[in-house]
């Protein structure tokens, strides 16, 4: 039982307060995920007798444009590696690259960016594997983590809880992380009391600590890092109403199209008299009974109607849905504009002018640059904790860690080669060309420099000099020719992009 939950600053208090924050966020997370995966229910006003059938029809109107908004940002974020305070680390730290491979951080960082773009925040935790004793890093989302950020240093975490379920001991587990130590609280039960369906949850006080504070051993910080969007909002969270409006536009169009397949028809007698309401008394089958015209004039591909002499048939005219289509396209266009999403990704048939396409790309580039700047700082904090857990204090200095980002867009090899020649003529270094134009990873840059040295050594043994057209011998001109003038670049060419890295 948590007896000190009302005393601010105690472990009991942090556990309860962070648990409340965690549970209060569940409905919001579920709502955002429903718009991402398309499971949200379109608001409909239908008769209870046909509500389920109507909802089934309404689900066909869903357009998962929220997923496109997220992927257009996350797909342009390519965290390649890190520079640290280690010596000879111009191309990127090899130890950082080793830790990234060991922890699959190339995939995990992408997962962190994706969850952050969807929920507004995501988290990374560094810990020691209790079985192997090896440090590891793991990305978590808002379903299982809540944090209290420092008021003085807003990028650092003061306290955090991680919620989980222990299937072996059949108990809920809340792990509290504070500077330099951790504590574990449990609540036994046959199944978890922590919902994952969007229901709001409160932890209560019926938790028992398994023991006292456990020193972390490798750091005096809280080993949790938060990635956050501006204001902690998902990429499409402020635009839910616009997505609903687009979905409703599609629903109305589908409804009108479906209803027009069953146009209203009428039959009127030619002499102006009304059709008889009852069969005549001498009718062989239904004398004097009411006439069921719905039964007589059934619609269908094989239906045959017998009409009185001079009768006329009337049919309702179709509704023009072009205005609905135009309104839907405009709504999508406006949503793309306010979210900074390229229009071609949400409306492929849309024809843009060259200037319009340029402005659209510049908007998404500005947005991605902002996200890279924010996410890069959190990533360096995460790597600092990971270095610290591995006992590497030199590289753990987070003020000396710099994130290295790949290109935002893809271009052809021919365009990259032309850009490389122009950059070389403008005085750009060979290393800068490799990194910013050919977009090599740190490992690829190191391998390329070794290959250049090998070629130079082989040429010197054969007494071969390279005529670079500037009167110099083999050496720097040979290196420049190897990168800037070769027909086939050493790595797949992508984008010239902006100068990297982002600090």
C-alpha positions in Angstrom: 0.0 0.0 0.0 1.3 3.5 -0.9 1.2 5.3 2.4 3.1 8.5 1.4 1.1 9.2 -1.8 0.0 12.6 -0.5 3.5 13.8 0.4 4.9 15.6 -2.7 8.4 14.5 -3.8 8.2 11.0 -2.3 8.4 7.9 -4.4 4.8 7.1 -3.6 3.7 10.5 -4.7 5.6 10.3 -8.0 4.3 6.8 -8.7 0.6 7.9 -8.2 0.9 11.2 -10.0 2.8 9.8 -13.0 0.3 6.9 -13.1 -2.6 9.3 -13.3 -0.9 11.2 -16.2 -0.3 7.9 -17.9 -3.9 6.7 -17.6 -5.5 10.1 -18.4 -3.7 10.1 -21.8 -5.1 6.7 -22.9 -8.3 8.0 -24.6 -6.3 10.6 -26.6 -3.8 8.0 -27.7 -6.5 5.6 -28.8 -8.3 8.4 -30.7 -5.1 9.3 -32.6 -4.3 5.7 -33.5 -7.8 5.2 -34.7 -7.3 8.1 -37.2 -4.0 6.6 -38.2 -5.2 3.1 -38.9 -8.6 4.1 -40.2 -10.7 2.4 -37.5 -12.3 5.7 -36.3 -16.1 5.7 -36.6 -17.7 8.3 -38.7 -20.3 10.3 -36.7 -23.7 9.2 -38.2 -27.3 10.0 -37.3 -29.1 6.8 -38.2 -32.2 5.1 -37.0 -31.3 2.4 -34.4 -32.8 -0.3 -36.5 -30.3 0.3 -39.3 -27.4 1.9 -37.4 -25.0 -1.0 -37.7 -25.7 -1.4 -41.4 -25.2 2.3 -41.9 -21.9 2.3 -40.0 -20.7 -0.6 -42.2 -21.4 1.6 -45.2 -19.8 4.6 -43.6 -16.6 2.8 -43.0 -16.1 2.6 -46.7 -15.7 6.4 -46.7 -12.6 6.4 -44.5 -9.5 7.9 -46.0 -6.4 7.2 -43.9 -4.8 10.5 -44.8 -3.4 10.8 -41.3 -1.0 8.0 -42.1 0.3 9.9 -45.1 0.8 13.0 -43.0 3.0 11.0 -40.7 5.0 9.1 -43.2 5.8 12.1 -45.3 7.7 13.5 -42.3 9.2 10.3 -40.8 10.1 8.9 -44.2 12.5 11.9 -44.7 14.2 11.5 -41.3 17.3 9.4 -41.8 19.6 9.4 -38.7 22.9 8.0 -40.0 25.2 8.2 -37.0 26.9 10.4 -34.4 30.1 12.3 -33.9 31.6 12.3 -30.4 34.5 13.7 -28.4 36.6 10.7 -29.4 39.8 11.4 -31.4 39.9 10.9 -35.2 36.1 11.1 -35.3 35.6 13.3 -38.4 33.5 10.8 -40.2 31.4 9.6 -37.3 32.2 7.5 -34.3 32.8 3.8 -34.9 31.8 2.9 -31.4 28.6 4.8 -31.8 28.0 2.9 -35.1 28.7 -0.4 -33.2 26.2 0.4 -30.5 23.6 1.4 -33.1 24.1 -2.0 -34.8 24.0 -3.9 -31.5 20.8 -2.3 -30.4 19.2 -2.0 -33.9 18.9 1.7 -33.4 18.5 2.4 -37.1 15.1 0.7 -36.9 14.4 1.8 -33.3 15.0 5.5 -34.0 12.6 5.3 -36.9 10.1 3.8 -34.6 10.7 6.6 -32.1 10.1 9.2 -34.8 7.0 7.4 -36.0 5.4 7.1 -32.5 6.4 10.7 -31.8 4.7 11.9 -35.0 1.6 9.9 -34.1 1.2 10.5 -30.4 3.2 13.7 -30.0 5.8 12.1 -27.8 7.8 8.9 -27.6 10.4 7.6 -25.2 13.7 5.7 -25.0 15.1 3.9 -22.0 18.6 2.6 -21.3 19.1 -0.2 -18.9 21.2 -3.2 -18.0 20.0 -6.7 -19.1 19.6 -8.6 -15.8 20.5 -11.9 -17.6 23.6 -11.0 -19.6 24.7 -7.8 -17.8 24.9 -6.0 -21.1 23.6 -2.4 -21.6 20.7 -2.0 -24.0 18.4 0.7 -25.3 14.8 0.4 -26.1 12.1 2.6 -27.6 8.7 2.8 -25.9 5.5 4.7 -26.5 2.9 6.6 -24.5 0.9 3.5 -23.7 3.6 2.4 -21.2 5.6 5.5 -20.2 4.9 8.8 -18.4 7.6 11.3 -17.4 8.0 14.5 -15.4 10.4 16.9 -17.2 12.9 19.1 -15.4 11.7 22.7 -15.0 15.3 24.0 -15.2 16.5 21.8 -18.1 13.5 21.0 -20.2 15.3 18.3 -22.2 16.0 16.2 -19.1 13.7 13.9 -17.3 13.3 14.2 -13.5 11.1 11.1 -12.9 9.5 8.4 -15.1 7.4 5.4 -14.7 7.2 2.4 -17.0 4.0 0.2 -16.9 4.1 -3.4 -17.9 2.5 -6.8 -17.2 4.4 -9.8 -15.7 2.7 -12.9 -17.2 4.8 -15.3 -15.1 3.9 -13.8 -11.7 0.5 -12.5 -13.0 0.9 -9.0 -11.8 1.0 -5.4 -13.1 4.3 -3.7 -12.7 5.1 0.0 -12.3 8.8 0.8 -12.5 9.7 4.2 -11.1 13.0 5.8 -12.3 14.6 8.6 -10.4 18.0 10.2 -10.7 20.5 7.3 -10.0 18.0 4.7 -8.8 14.9 2.8 -9.6 12.0 1.1 -7.6 9.5 -1.5 -8.6 5.8 -1.6 -7.4 3.5 -4.5 -8.2 -0.2 -5.3 -8.1 -1.2 -9.0 -8.4 -4.2 -10.0 -10.5 -5.3 -12.6 -12.9 -5.2 -10.1 -15.8 -3.8 -6.7 -16.2 -5.8 -3.7 -14.9 -4.0 -1.3 -17.2 -6.2 -1.0 -20.3 -5.1 -0.7 -23.9 -8.4 0.1 -25.4 -8.5 3.8 -24.7 -10.3 3.6 -21.4 -9.1 6.2 -18.9 -7.2 4.6 -16.0 -6.1 5.6 -12.5 -3.5 3.6 -10.6 -5.0 3.9 -7.1 -3.0 3.1 -4.0 -3.1 -0.7 -3.9 0.5 -1.1 -5.0 3.3 -2.8 -3.0 7.0 -2.0 -3.4 9.1 -5.0 -4.0 12.0 -3.4 -2.1 13.9 -0.2 -1.5 15.6 1.9 -4.1 17.9 0.0 -6.4 21.0 2.0 -7.6 21.3 2.1 -11.4 25.1 1.8 -11.1 25.9 3.4 -14.5 24.4 6.9 -14.2 23.2 9.5 -11.8 20.6 10.7 -14.3 17.1 9.3 -15.1 17.9 6.8 -18.0 14.8 7.9 -19.9 14.7 10.2 -22.9 11.7 11.9 -24.4 11.2 12.7 -28.1 8.6 15.4 -28.5 6.8 17.3 -31.3 6.0 21.0 -30.8 3.6 21.4 -27.9 3.6 17.6 -27.6 1.0 17.2 -30.3 0.8 14.6 -33.1 1.4 15.7 -36.6 -2.3 15.6 -37.5 -3.8 16.1 -34.0 -4.8 19.7 -34.6 -6.5 18.7 -37.9 -8.9 16.0 -36.8 -11.9 18.1 -37.7 -10.5 18.5 -41.3 -10.1 14.8 -41.6 -13.7 14.3 -40.4 -14.9 16.8 -42.9 -13.1 15.1 -45.8 -14.5 11.7 -44.6 -18.0 13.2 -44.4 -17.6 14.6 -48.0 -16.7 11.1 -49.2 -19.6 9.5 -47.3 -22.1 11.9 -48.8 -20.8 11.2 -52.3 -21.0 7.5 -51.8 -24.5 7.7 -50.4 -25.8 9.8 -53.3 -24.1 7.5 -55.8 -25.6 4.4 -54.2 -29.1 5.9 -53.9 -29.0 7.0 -57.6 -28.8 3.3 -58.6 -32.4 3.1 -57.3 -34.1 6.1 -58.9 -37.7 7.0 -58.0 -40.2 6.0 -60.7 -43.9 6.9 -61.2 -46.7 5.8 -63.6 -49.6 8.1 -64.6 -52.5 7.3 -66.8 -52.6 9.1 -70.1 -56.2 10.4 -69.8 -55.5 12.2 -66.5 -57.5 9.7 -64.5 -56.0 8.1 -61.4 -55.1 4.4 -61.5 -57.7 2.1 -59.9 -57.1 1.3 -56.2 -59.0 -2.0 -56.2 -59.4 -4.9 -58.5 -62.8 -5.1 -60.2 -65.4 -7.5 -58.7 -65.1 -9.9 -61.6 -61.4 -10.3 -61.2 -60.5 -14.0 -61.4 -57.9 -14.0 -58.6 -58.5 -11.0 -56.3 -62.0 -9.6 -56.8 -62.5 -6.3 -54.9 -59.1 -6.4 -53.2 -56.6 -3.5 -53.0 -54.1 -3.4 -55.9 -50.5 -3.7 -54.7 -48.7 -1.7 -57.4 -45.3 -2.3 -55.7 -45.8 -5.9 -56.5 -47.0 -5.4 -60.0 -44.2 -2.9 -61.0 -41.2 -4.6 -59.5 -37.9 -3.2 -60.7 -35.3 -5.7 -62.0 -33.3 -6.6 -65.1 -36.0 -9.2 -66.1 -39.1 -7.3 -65.0 -41.9 -6.8 -67.6 -44.5 -4.2 -67.0 -48.0 -4.1 -68.5 -49.2 -0.5 -68.7 -52.7 0.9 -69.4 -53.2 2.5 -72.8 -51.7 6.0 -72.8 -49.9 5.6 -69.5 -46.7 7.6 -68.9 -43.6 6.7 -66.9 -41.7 9.3 -64.9 -38.2 8.8 -63.5 -36.2 11.1 -61.1 -33.2 12.8 -62.7 -29.6 12.0 -61.4 -27.9 14.4 -59.0 -24.7 16.0 -60.2 -21.9 15.0 -57.8 -19.1 17.0 -59.5 -19.5 19.8 -56.9 -19.0 17.2 -54.1 -15.9 15.9 -55.8 -14.5 19.5 -56.2 -15.3 20.3 -52.5 -13.5 17.1 -51.4 -10.4 17.9 -53.5 -10.4 21.4 -52.0 -10.6 20.1 -48.5 -7.7 17.7 -49.1 -5.7 20.5 -50.7 -6.3 22.7 -47.6 -5.4 19.9 -45.2 -2.1 19.3 -47.1 -1.3 23.0 -46.9 -1.9 23.4 -43.2 0.0 20.2 -42.3 2.9 20.9 -44.6 2.3 17.7 -46.5 3.3 17.7 -50.3 0.1 17.9 -52.3 1.2 15.1 -54.7 1.3 12.6 -51.8 -2.4 13.1 -50.9 -3.8 14.0 -54.3 -1.7 12.3 -57.0 -3.9 13.6 -59.9 -3.4 17.2 -58.8 -1.5 19.3 -61.4 0.8 21.8 -59.8 2.9 24.5 -61.4 6.7 24.2 -61.1 6.7 27.1 -58.6 3.8 25.5 -56.6 5.7 22.1 -56.4 8.8 23.9 -55.3 7.0 25.8 -52.5 5.3 22.5 -51.4 8.7 20.8 -51.2 10.2 23.7 -49.3 7.4 23.5 -46.7 8.0 19.8 -46.0 11.8 20.4 -45.9 11.3 23.2 -43.3 9.1 20.9 -41.2 11.6 18.1 -41.4 14.6 20.3 -40.5 12.7 21.4 -37.4 11.9 17.8 -36.5 15.6 16.7 -37.1 16.8 19.5 -34.8 14.5 18.5 -32.0 14.9 14.8 -32.5 18.6 15.0 -32.9 19.0 16.5 -29.4 17.0 13.7 -27.8 18.9 11.1 -29.8 22.3 12.5 -28.6 20.9 12.4 -25.0 20.0 8.7 -25.6 23.4 7.9 -27.0 25.0 9.7 -24.0 23.2 7.4 -21.6 24.1 4.4 -23.8 27.8 5.3 -23.7 27.6 5.9 -20.0 26.0 2.4 -19.5 28.9 0.9 -21.5 31.5 2.7 -19.2 32.7 5.1 -22.0 32.8 8.4 -20.2 34.7 10.2 -22.9 32.0 9.7 -25.5 29.2 10.1 -22.9 29.7 13.9 -22.9 26.4 14.9 -24.5 27.7 18.4 -25.3 30.2 16.8 -27.7 27.8 14.4 -29.4 26.5 15.6 -32.8 23.8 13.7 -34.8 24.4 13.1 -38.5 21.4 13.1 -40.8 21.0 11.6 -44.3 19.2 13.4 -47.2 15.6 14.3 -47.1 14.9 13.4 -50.8 16.2 11.2 -53.5 17.9 12.4 -56.7 19.5 10.5 -59.6 23.2 9.6 -59.8 23.7 11.9 -62.7 22.4 14.8 -60.8 24.6 13.9 -57.8 27.7 13.6 -60.0 26.9 17.0 -61.6 26.5 18.6 -58.2 29.7 17.0 -57.0 31.6 18.6 -59.9 30.1 22.0 -59.2 30.9 21.6 -55.5 34.5 20.6 -56.2 35.0 23.6 -58.5 33.6 25.8 -55.8 36.2 24.5 -53.3 34.2 22.0 -51.3 36.4 19.3 -49.6 36.3 15.7 -50.7 34.9 14.7 -47.3 32.1 17.3 -47.7 31.3 16.0 -51.1 31.1 12.4 -49.8 28.9 13.4 -46.9 26.6 16.1 -48.3 26.3 15.2 -52.0 26.8 11.5 -52.3 25.2 11.1 -48.9 27.5 8.4 -47.6 27.1 6.9 -44.2 30.1 7.3 -41.8 31.2 3.7 -42.5 30.9 4.3 -46.3 33.0 7.5 -45.9 35.7 5.6 -44.1 35.7 2.8 -46.6 35.9 5.3 -49.5 38.9 7.1 -48.0 40.7 3.7 -47.6 39.9 2.8 -51.2 41.3 6.2 -52.4 44.5 5.6 -50.4 44.8 2.1 -51.8 44.4 3.4 -55.4 47.0 6.1 -54.8 49.4 3.6 -53.4 48.9 1.2 -56.3 49.4 4.0 -58.8 52.6 5.2 -57.1 54.0 1.6 -57.3 53.3 1.5 -61.0 54.7 5.0 -61.5 51.5 6.3 -62.8 50.6 9.9 -62.4 47.1 11.3 -63.0 46.8 14.3 -65.3 44.1 16.3 -63.6 44.4 19.3 -65.9 45.8 21.6 -63.2 49.5 20.8 -63.3 49.6 18.8 -60.1 50.6 15.2 -59.5 48.7 12.3 -58.1 47.4 12.9 -54.6 44.7 15.4 -53.8 43.7 15.8 -57.5 43.5 12.0 -57.7 41.2 12.0 -54.7 39.1 14.7 -56.2 38.8 12.8 -59.5 37.9 9.6 -57.7 34.8 11.2 -56.2 33.8 14.2 -58.3 34.5 12.8 -61.8 33.8 9.1 -61.6 30.9 7.9 -63.7 29.6 5.6 -61.0 29.5 6.9 -57.4 30.5 4.6 -54.6 27.1 4.8 -52.9 23.5 5.2 -54.1 23.1 8.9 -54.9 20.3 10.6 -53.2 19.9 14.3 -52.3 22.2 17.2 -52.1 20.1 18.2 -49.2 21.1 20.7 -46.6 24.5 20.9 -44.9 24.6 18.3 -42.2 24.9 17.5 -39.4 22.2 19.2 -37.3 23.6 20.1 -33.9 
